[in-house]
Amino acid sequence: MEQNTAPYREHNRTSLTKEKLKQGFLDNLYFIQGKFPTLASRNDYYLALAYTIRDRMLHRWISTATNYYESGARTVCYLSAEFLMGPHLGNNLVNMGIFGMVKEVVEELGLNFEELLAQEEEPGLGNGGLGRLAACFIDSLATLEIPALGYGIRYEFGIFEQTIVDGWQMEKTDKWLRNGNPWEVPRPEWAQEVRLGGHTEQYTDENGRLRVRWVPAKIVLGIPYDTPILGYRTNTANTLRLWKSEAPESFDFEVFNRGDYYGAVDQKVTSENISKVLYPNDEQLSGKQLRLEQQYFFVSCSLRDMLRVLAIQNIPLSRFHEKFAVQLNDTHPAIAVAELMRLLLDEYLVDWDDAWEITQRTFAYTNHTLLPEALEQWPLPLFASVLPRHLEIIFEINSRFLDEVRIKFLGDEARLARLSLINEGGERYVRMAHLACVGSHAINGVAELHSELLKQDVLKDFYELWPEKFRNKTNGVTPRRWMILSNPSLASLVSDRIGNGWVRDLEQLRQLEPMADDADFRKEWWDVKRANKVAFAQYIFKRTGILVDPESMFDFQVKRIHEYKRQHLNVLHIISLYRRLKENPNLEVPPRTFLFGGKAAPGYHTAKRMIKLITSVGEVINRDPDIRDRIKVVFVPNFNVTTGQKIYPAADLSEQISTAGKEASGTGNMKFSMNGALTIGTLDGANVEIREEVGAENFFLFGLTADEVYALRASGYHPYDYYNTNPHLKDVIDLLRGGSFSRGDADLFRGLTDGLLHHDPYLLFADFQSYVDCQEEVSRAYLDRDHWTRMSILNAVRSGKFSSDRSIRQYCEDIWKAEPVPITLLGQNEEPTGFIQ
């Protein structure tokens, strides 16, 4: 009998015709799910469809691996503690160019396509902008045909599922894996051992050289789970490799036989804790230790995996930095600097100088924060207990580094203290941002303002030492998910006018600028926006029971809840507008729906009270008959990628109101602008560049600049003076302090108002009047719907700079030195020569 040598490429599994897709769907329902239609659940149908699409992806995936293997291409490795991917099915259909065809196939089979899309659980692999940026970047890397691997942790549970009970945030376990994940492929044969704790020993090797041996207290295994990441309309399928922690032996039979039934599985439980949950609460020491273990775990697995690839491809160790360009996405993976040194020194016996050259030429570091408290530091005793060998290496790196600083800045002991990798003031800490700076050949910020402020403030001493290391790489977002998938009506309108080339070159949207003056086009644009708002109003009612008017202005602030993002400044304006409407019912302002969304960290009690403030103000306003739907306030629970795909297309106004000099970049601001929302904001983060691109006349600017913020703080900021001299502000705060929005409980928001009156670290009071005045300008603009639509069009068509494709091109040219590798699909009878690297 003739043998089929390539069953994974048989025609039924790779064909993109409707008939073969139908057959593949039914085959997977039968052979993978073990169901026939009468017994199949919606989840069975979703999984059958997912496996059908994955079959087509695997052909691209294996072909990509083969091409990379044969070319020996330089590979970008993106190390990130988060990858906020969002649901895979819709995005994969878009990138394969078969979204419409598959929709027809599903509907011809008598199924509801939208229900199958909605059935997918969103992967709980990230929380905020940092994780979503990583997802956009790996989408762009594949679209631009750049060989790349994303490395992170396969969290069993996401940060949490947010519900709102009596106005308060409640956290539920995010069991995103409960129904399985059809997009991942486990690779247990590539497991890596990770050491933790213990002590070190010195010994002399056979050449008489002094070496160090790490004797760990425990060892855990990292099991890789691979997900293919498709490029848009390319043959490229890169890999997202996430590590799950397991015990080397999950069951101790000897302990079990002694009657210790719990002890027999204790090692399994403690080992699996490492990849159990995204961002464990680190208020307690045990939480801090687990977080450090998480970071080291995925970094160690990833670097060992790169060394495995190097060996398979027969590339000399001395060329590690030529094969791999490794990007540290913030400080979470910064321990990679010490780990690569340890691997080279202790396991491959490389001399220090050679190891250090490889290390520095391998890594580049992206800083994502201007908040000093967000720059990770680990107490020395904790660090020593978890990673004793790494602490020794860090001490040696620091000693050699400070010798270099002494030569350049002779006698400047204060500078030495500021630059040291060890914070010696009081309790001693390891400074992870400093380790990343010293161990990397490039350091970048994520917006022009952010990068300048890094040089002037947060990393000023490093900039003065190594100005050549610093550069800017403004963030971007992928238009595939954030326009094609989330706003198909707008995407179709654009493509009808200028073709599809804009999806890969977003600057082509500028061809539509003249259409902003075309009345018919403005009407079509407005009709798309209104339809999106109608759909979102229905979603709001389903989720919250609150009816909102799609004709009202949809004013959104959706992002992580944090004091520096100033959701409470937004609330102060809402109260002020409410008060004015109560006093003057004839006030000419357009109806407005204020919409909030975002999660507060479980231990961040002030942020959780800010959510309660939003919901409490909404409770009062939404049931006041005097207002007659002129204002509505809605908190949309459990903000994530899935809800974001509904929110951005429906937005009229985007609130980007952080204190100037605090937001690194922001990417939500880009998604809003890309979908035609206008921005009200400070000159903070990427707002500066958005305003430059869309035009100052199409952006609502208020508030102090970063320089003015610094100057005000330096001269002495007294928030109580603003309260006393601004009657309007005083009335708003007094309403809160008097219990008007807390059912008479004057103490409920006392902590928030007292903090603002006596401290106000993010200068809400200083920006309050400017913000209120700017909001009046917003209201006047919205009353002229035709002019507003023109501004909306110009915001969208001038957003080309903010594609993640542009960001990745700049990283490739300036930092990674990575080139595209076009992929040729394997033929029907052609054997693969590579592997999924």
N, C-alpha and C positions, 0 to 999 in steps of 0.2 A: 504494500500500500504506500502511495506517495505521502511523504511527511511534509506537513506545513511548517516551514522553518521560521515563520514570523507571524505567529498568531496575534500578537498585539497590534499588528498593522493591517489586519484583514479589512477588506473594503467596508464591511458593515460598521466598523468601528471608527473609520476615518472620513467617510463620505459626508458631504454637507448638503446632499439633496434631501428634499422633504420626505421622500419615501424611505430613505435609509435612516433618517432621524427618527421617523415614526417606528421603524423596525427596531432600532437601537433602544428606544424608550421602552417598548413592550418587552424586548429581551431582558433589559435590566430589571424591569418590574418582576419578571418571572424568575430569572436566574440569580439575581443579586438580592432582591427583596423577598423572593419566595412567595409572591402574592399574585393572584389574578384579580381583574378589576372589581369583581363583586366584593372581595374582602379587603381591598386596598384602602388605606387611610390617606388623608391628604399628605401626611408626611412620607408615606410610601411613594406617592406620585412625585413629590418633590425630590426625594432621593433618586428615584429612577431617572428623572430629568437631569439631575446633577451628575450622575454617573455617565449618562449619555454625552453630556458636554465634556466631562473630564476625559472620556475616551478620545475625543478629538484633540484635546489639549495634550495628552500624553505623546501623541505622534510628534507634535511640535517640541515637547519637552526633551524627548530622547534625541531628536534631530539637533536641538540646540546643544545638548551635552556633547554629542559627537563632533559638531563643528568647533566647539570650544577646545575639546581635547586635541583635535588635529592641528588647530592653529596655535595652541599654547598661549592663548590671549591673556593679557593683563586683566585681572578681575577686581572689581570694586566690591569690598566687603563692608556692608553697612551695619554697624553694631548699635543696637537700640534696645532699651528695656521695654519699649512699647512699639507695637505695630497695630494701629487702630484701623484695620482693614475695611470694615463694613462688610455687608453680605457679598458673597462672591458671584452668585449665579448671574445676576443682571449685568454686573461689570464684565464678566467673561463673555457674555453674549454680545455686548457692545464691542469689546475689543476684537472678537472674532468676526464681527460684521454680520451676524446672523440673528440679531435680536428680533427683527420683524418676522423672519421666516419661522423661527422657533415658536413665536407667539401664534402664528397661523397653525403650526403643527399641533400645538397643545389644544387649541380651540377646536380644530377638526377632530381631535380625539374626544371631544365633549367635556373638556376640563377648563377651569377658570385660570388663565395664565397669571393674573395679578395675585390670586390666592396662593399659587405655587411660589411666586417671588416672595410674598409676605411670610411664607412658612419658614424660611431660613432664619435660624438663630444668628444674631450678630455676634461674631467672634469677640470674646471678652479679653482682648489682647492689648488694650490701651485705654486711656482716659481722656486726654486733652490734645492740644495742638501739636505737641512733640510727637505723639504716636501717630496722629493723622498725617503729619508731615512725612514721616517715614514711609507711610503707605503710599502717599502721592509720589514720593521719590522713587520707590521701586517700580511703580507703574511707569514712570517716565524713563527709568533706566531700560526697561524692556522695550518701550516704544522707540527709544533711540538706538536700540540694538547694542547696548553696552553690556558686556559680560559682567554679571553682578550676582552676589548672594546677600540676602538679608538674614541677619542672625539675631535671635532673641530668645524669649522664654515662652514655652507653651503652657500658659497659665490654665489650670483646670477651672478656676473660677475667676471671673472678671472683678473689677473693683467693687461693684455692687449694683443691684437693680434698685433704682430710686422710686419710692412711692411717696405720696404726700398724704399725711393723716392729720386732720385738724390743723392744717397749715404747716406742719413740721415735716422735714425730711425724715423718712424712715428707710433703713437699708435692708434689702433682702439679698440673699445669696444669688449671684449671677451664674446659674447653671447652664452655661451656653453649650456645653458638650453633652447634655443629657440625652439628646437624640442622635448623637454621633456627628462626625464631621466628614462628609464625603470628599472634600477637596484635598485632604492630607494623605500622605503615604508614609507610614512608619519605616524607619531604616535601622532596626536593632543591630544589624551587623556592623554599623558604624558608631556604635556606642563609645563614649569616652569616659575614662575614670577621672573623678575630681576629688582632690584631697582637701581635708578641712581639719583645723586645729592641730594639736600635738606639739612637737618641738623640733628643733634642728640639731644636727650633729656635724662636727667637722671631721674630715678624714683626708688622707693623702692619697692621690691617685697613683697609677703605675708609673707616671712620669715625674713623680715627686712634687706635684702641684697641690696646694691646699684647696680642697673642695668642701662643699656643704651638702649634706643630705637632709631632706625633710622627712621626718617620721610622723605621719598624720595620726590624729586620734580616730578619724573615720574616713571612709571612702564612699562616695555615692557615684552612681552611673548617670550619665546624660544620654538619653535616647533621642536621636533626631527624628523629627516629624517634618516632612517636606511638603510644601505647597507650591504648585507651578504658578508663576505670575506672567500673564500674557502681555505682550506689547499690543498697541492698537494697530490692527491691520498689518502686522508683521508676522513672520514665522517664529520670532523669538519667544521663548518661554523660560524665564529665569527662575530662580529658586528662592523661596523664603524658608529658611531652616530654623525651626524652633525646637528647643531642648526641653525634654521632660525628665525630671529627676526620679531615679529609682534606686533601690538598694541592690548591691551586688548579689545578695541572697535574700529573697523576699520572705523566706520561711526557714526558721532555725529548727530543724527536726529534733535535734538533741534537747534543746530547751523545752520543746513541746512535750517530749517523752518524760521530762522531769515534772510535768504537770503545770508548767508556767505557760498557760495558753496565750496570755496577753504578751508575755515577753517574747514568744516565738515569732511574733510579727512586729515587734517594737521597731526593729531596724527599718522595716519597710515603711512604717508610718512616719518616722522621723526623717527619713530620706525623701519621701514624697512631699513633705511639707515645703521643700524649697521651691517647687514649681506649683504650689497649691493655689496661691491667690496673688493677684496683681496688687502691689503696694500694701503689704501688711501694716497694720497700725503700729507706728514706731514710737509711740509715747513711752512704752516700757523698754527696758534694755533688751528683753528677749525679742521684741519686734525689730529693734535696730540690728541685732545680730542676724536675724533671718533675712533682713533686707540686704545686708552686706554679703551674706552667703549667696543670695540670689544673684547679685551682680557678679560676684566672682565665678559662680557656677556657669553662667552662660558665656562669660568671656573665656574661661578656661576651655570649655568644650569647643568653642568656636576657633580659638587659636590652634588647638590640637587638630581640629578638623582641617584647617588650612595646611598644617604640616603633613597630614595624611595625603591631601591632594598633591602637595609638592612632591612627595615620594612616589606616588603613582605616576606622575607625569615626568619623573626622572629629572627634576629641576634641582640644581645644587642649592643647599641651604643658604649659601651666601647670596643667592638671588631672590630670597624671600620677598624683599621689598620691591623687586622688579615684577614679580608675579602678582602680588597683592597690594592694593591701596586700601587701607583700613580707615574708615571714618568713625570717630567716636561721637555719637549723637548725644551731646551733653556729657555730664560727669558720671552718669551711671556706669558706663563701661570703661572709665578711666583706669581702673585697676589692670586693664590690659597692658599698660606700659610695663608695670612690674611683672606681670605674668609672662609676657614674651621674653623679658630679660631672664626670668627664672628658667624657662624652658631652654633657652639658648645656653645659659651658663651651666645649669645643673644637669640637664638631660642630654644636651648635645655637646657639652664641654667646649663651647666657644669662648674665646678670650673676651674680657670685659669690653675693650674698645671696639672690637668687631661687632659684638652683640649690641652695643649701644648705637653704633652707626646703623645697623639693620633696623633697630627699633625706631629710632627717630625718623628714618626715611620711610617707614611703613605707615605711621600713624598721622592723622590730621584730626583736629579737634574743633567741633562746633559748639560754641557757647550759646545757650538759649535764655539767659536770664541777666537782669540788672539788679536783682534783689540779692544782697549779700547773704541773707539767711538761706537762700536756695542753692548756694555753692556748697556742695556736700563736704562735710568734715566728719571724720570718725575718731572717737576717743581712742587714745593709744592703747589702753589696756584691752579694750574690746578688739581692736584691730590685731593686736599681738596674739590674742587667744584664738582668733579665727584663722589668721594668715601670718604665722610667725616668720616664715622665710621671706615673705614679701616685705615685711617691715624692715628686715635686715637689708634687703635690696634697696628699699626706699631711703633708708639712712645713708647708704653708700651713694646713691644718685644725688641725694641732697648735699652730701659732703663735697662731691666733685663739682656740683652746680654752684654752690656758694663760693668755692675757690675761684671759679670763673667770674662771679659777680664782684668779688673782692678786687680782682685785677682791674676790672673796668670801672668800678666806683670805689676807689681806694679810700678807706677810712669811713665809709658811710654805713655805720652799724645799723642805723634805723632801717635802711633799705634792705639790708640782709635779713632783718627780722620780718619785714613785710613780704619778702620773696620766698622765704624758707618754705619747704614742703611740709614742715612741722610748725604748727602754731604753738609757740612757747608761752603765750600769755595765759596764766592760770592753768586750768586743766589742759593738758597737751592733746593736740588733734593732728591727724593726717589730713592735709588739704588736698582734696582730689582734683580740683580745678588747676591747682599749681602743678600737680603731677602730670596732668594732661598737657599743660602748656610746655613744660620742660621736655616731655617725651614725644612731642609732635613737631613736624616740620612746617605745619601751617595751622593757623588759628583764625577762625572766621566768626563774625557776627552774622545775623540773619535779616538785617535791614540796615540801610545806610546810617540812620540815626543811631541805631543800636551799636553798630560797629564803631562809630565815632565815640560813643559814650564808653565803650569798653576801653578804648585807648586813653580816654581822659580820666577815667575813674576806676572801674572795677579791676581792670588788668593794666592799669597805667604803668606800673613798674616793669611788667613784662614787655610792654610796647617800647619803653625807653631802652630796654636791654636788646630786644630783637624786633625792631620795626619791620624788618623784611618778612617776618612770619605772618603779619596781620593782613587781612583782606576782608572784603564784604561779599556775602552771597545772599542777596535778598531771597526770602522764601517764595514759594509758589505753590499752586494747587493744580491738580490734574483736571482739565476740562472734560475728560471722558466721564468721570463720575459726577462732577459738579455742574455739568451742563447737559451732555448727551443723555446720561441716564436719569438725572434728577429733574431735568427741565426739557423733555423731548419736544414739546410744542415750540418753545423758543428756539431750540436747535434746528428744528425743521424750518422755521421762518427764516433763520439766518442762512441755512443751506440753500433754500429756494432762491435767495438773492445772489449769493457769492460762491456756491458750490461747497464741497466738503473739506477743502484744503485747510480751513481754519482749525480743524480739530487737532492737527499736528503742528500748526503754525498759527498760534492765536493772534499774532499781530495782524493777520489778514482780516480780522474783524474791523479794522479801521477803514476798509473799503465801504463799510456801511455808514460812515459819518454823514455823507450827504443825505442819506435817507432820514436823518433826524429832522430835516426840514420838509419832509414829504408828509402831508396830512393823512393820506391813506395808510402809509406805513406806520405812522404813529398810532392810528386806530387799531391796526392789526397787533401792534406791540402791546397796547393797553388791553386788548381783548385776551391776549395770552396771559398777561399778568392777572387780570380779573378772574379768569378760569382757574388759575393756580390758587388764588385767594379763596374762591368758592370751595375748592377741594380741601384746602387747609381748614377753613371754617367748619366743614363737616368733620374733619379729623379732631379738631378741638372739642366739638360737642360730644363726640364719641368717647374721648379720653377724660374730659373734665365735667361734662354736662353744662358747660357755659355756651350760650348762644352769642355769636359775634356777627357783626355786619360786614360782609365782604366789601361794601362800598367805603367803609372807614379806612383810615390809614393804618396799615399794619406796621407797627413800630417794634422792632425786635432787639432784644439784648440776650443772646444765647452764648454762653461760654462758662468756663469753670467759675464757681462762685468764690470770689476773693475780694478783700477790701481794696486792693489796688486797682481792680477792674471797675469798682465803684458802682455796683448795682444800686447801692443805697443813694447815690446822687440822683440816679434816674427816679427813684421813689420820691425823693424830696421834690423833684419837679412835678411828678404826678399829683402829689398832695397840694402843691401850690396852684396847679391848674384846676384841680377839684374845688379848692377854696374860692378861686376867682369865679368859677361857674356858679357856685352857690350864691355868691354875692351879686353876680350880674348874669342872669340867665340869658340875656340877649347878646352876650359876648360872641363875636363872630370867629369861631374856630371850627375847623373841620372835625367830624367825629374821628376818634382815634382809639385803636385797640393796642394797648401796651402788652407785649408778650415777652416773657422771660423763660429761660431754660438754663439748666446747668446743675452740676453736682457740687456739693460741699464735701471736703474731706471729712470722714467720720469723726476725727478728733478736733476739727476746726470749728469750735463752738460759736464763734462770732459769725462765721459764714453761714452756719445753720440758722442762726437767729436772723440773718439777712433774708433768708428764704421765708421765714415766718413773717417778717416785716412785709415782704411783697404780697404774700397771700392774705395777710390781715388787712392791708390797705385795699386789696382787691375785693375782699369780702364786704367791706363797707360801701365802696363805690359802686360795685356791681348790683347792689340791691337798693340803691338810693333812687326813688322814683323821680326826684327833681332833675336827675341827670339825663334820664330818658335815652340811654345808650350813647350818649355823647362821648363817654369814656368807658372803656372796659379794661380790666387788668386780669391777665391770665398767666399762670405759671404752668408751663408745659412739662410734665414729669418725664424723667429718665431720658434727658437729652443725649443723643448718640448719633452715629452716622446715619442710621435709618431715618430718624426724625429730622436730621439735618437735610436730607434729600427732599423732604417735604417743605421745610422752612425756607431755605434760601430762595427758591423760585417764587414764594408767596410774599416776600418782604418788600415793603415800600421804603422803609427807613432802617438803617443799620446803626446801632448805638455802639460806638467805639470810643469810650469816654474815660479810659484809664488816665491816671496822673501822668503827665508828660515826663518821659525819662524812666518809666517803669515797665512798659510792655516791650519785649524784645522785638517782636514783629507783628504777631497776629496773622492768622490765615483765614479765620472766619470773615474778617473784613474784606478779603479778596473774593471769597465765595459769594458774599452778598453783592459786591460791586459787579462781578462777572455776570450775575443774574439780574442786573438792572436796578438794584436798590441804591438809594442815595445814602451817603454817610454823614452822620453828625459825629464829630470827633475832635479830639485834641491833636496837636502835632506830636504824636507818639508812635513809636514802632513804624510799621509800614504805612500808616496813615499819611505820613509825609510824602511818600512816593506815590500813593494812590492819588492824593490831591494834585501832585505835579502832573500825573498822567491824564486824569479826567478833566482837569481844569479847576482852578479855584472857584469859578462861578458855579460849578456843579458839585460843590462840597460845602457842608455847613461846619464852619470852624469856630471853636470857642476855646477859652481857657488859656492858662499860662503855658509858655513854652518851657522846655527842659531847662534852659538857662535861667529863666525867670523863677522856676521852682527852686533851683539851687540858690539863687540870690535871696529869695524870700526866706528860705530856711536859715541862710547865713546871717541875715539881718535880724532874725527872730520872728517867728510866726506865732501869732496869738489868736486862735480861732474865736475866743470869746469876744474879741473886739468886733469881728464880723457879725456875730450874733447880735451884739448890742447896737450896732450902727445900721443894720439892714432890717427894717421892720418886717419886710416880707419873709425873710429867712427866719426871723424870730417867731413869727406866727406859725410857720410850718413846724419848727422844732417844738414849740409849746403845745401844738396839737398832739404831737407824738408823746410828749412828756405828760400830758394831761389824761391820756388813756382813750383818746377819741378813736383810735384804730386798734384798740386792744380790749374792747368790751369793758372799759372803765378801769382796767388794770394799769395803773401808772408806773408799775415797776417792770412790766414785760420788756419794754425797749429802753429801760433806763441805762443799761450798760452801753448800748449803741449811742444814745444821745450824749451821755456823759463823756464817752470816748471822743466824740466829735467836738464837744464844747471845750475840752481841756487838753486834748492831744491832737486829734485830726491828722494823723501821719500822712494821709494821702490828699490833703488840702481840698476837701470837698467844699468847705465854706469859702475858701479863696476863689474857687471856680463857680460857685453857685449862681451868682447873678449873671455872669457871662453865659452860662448854660441856659438859664431861663430865657434870657434875651434871644439866644440863638434858636431856642425851640419856638419862639414866636415867629421868627423868620421862616422856620420849617412850616409852620401852620399856614402862613400867608402864601408860601410857594405851592402848597398842596391844593389850595383853593383854585389855582389856575392849573387845571388838570392837563391841558394841552402842553403847557410849558414844563410841567413836572415830567410828563412822558418824554419830552425832548431830552431833559437832563438824564432820565433813566436810560435812554438809548445810548447817550454819550458815555455814561458810566460803564456800560457793558462793552461797547465796541472799542473803548480805549483801555481795556483791562489786559491787553495782550502780554504786557511785561510780567504779569503775575501767574503765568503758566509755570508749573514745575518743570516743564521741558526746558524752558530758558534757564532755570536754576541749575538743572543737571548739566546742560551744555557748559555752563560756566565752571562748575566743579570739575568736569572732565578736562577742560582746557587749562585751568589755572592751578588745580590742586592734584587731581588724580592722574592726569596724563593718560587717560583711557580713551581708546579708539573704538568705533563701532565694529562689530563683526556680523555682517549679514548672514542669515541662516538659510541654508539650502535643505529643504525637507528630504528625508531619506526616501528612496524609491520603494516601490512595493516589495521587491525581493532583495533589498539591500540590507546587509547586517550592520548594526551600530558598532562603532569602534571605540566609543567613549563611555562615559558614565555620567550620572547626575552628580556634578561636583559639589 
